[in-house]
Amino acid sequence: MPGTIWRALRPLLLMVLVVAVVFVLFSVGVAIGTNDKCGGSRLDNVNKEWNYFPPRWDCTTTFVNN
């Protein structure tokens, strides 16, 4: 019985793994390709935050009250 369940779930788990790897590679490509979006040329710019879904940089601003 356990072997039968494993054979039934293996294609589904493989598909989930492939989708996860493709999503990670796509996200890395977007992060590197748009790393200068918020005015900085480095990935560790403090004026942006990474949004995981959809993968993109969100620019953050700090307002100073006078």
N, C-alpha and C positions, 0 to 999 in steps of 0.2 A: 504493500500500500504506500509507504513513504516514497519509494522509487517512482511510483506512478504520479504522485503529486509533484515531485521534483521535475519529472519530464514534462508535466503540464505547465509548470510555472517558469521553466528555464527560458523559453522564448520571450515571455513577457519581461522577465528580469533583464535579459539581454537588451531588449528594446529600450527599457528605462535607462540602462547604463549608457547606451549609445546616444540617446537624447540628452542626457546629462553632460556627457563629454562634448557634444556639439555645442550645447548652450554655453559651457565654460569657455571653449575656444572662441566662440562668437563674442562673448562678453570681454574677453581679453583683447580681442581685435578692436572692439569699439572703444575700450578704455585707452589703448595705445593710440588709436587713430584720432581720437578727439581729446587728447590730454591737454591741449592748449585752449580749450573752449572758454574757460573763465579768465583768460588773460595771463595765465601762467604757462610756463613751458615744461613743467615737471609734474609727475604724478602726485607728489606730496604737497601740492599747493593747498593752502589752508582755506581758500575761498571756494572750495567745491567739495561736494559729497557724492559718493557713488550710490546710485539707485539700482538695486539688483533687478527689478522687474518693472518695466522694461529696462534693459541695461543702458544707462546713460549717466552723464555727469549732471548734477544739479548745482548751479551756482548759488552760493550763500552770501548774504550781505549782512554787515553789522551796522546798525544804526546807533549813532551816538546822540543822546538827548542833551541839549544845551540848557 
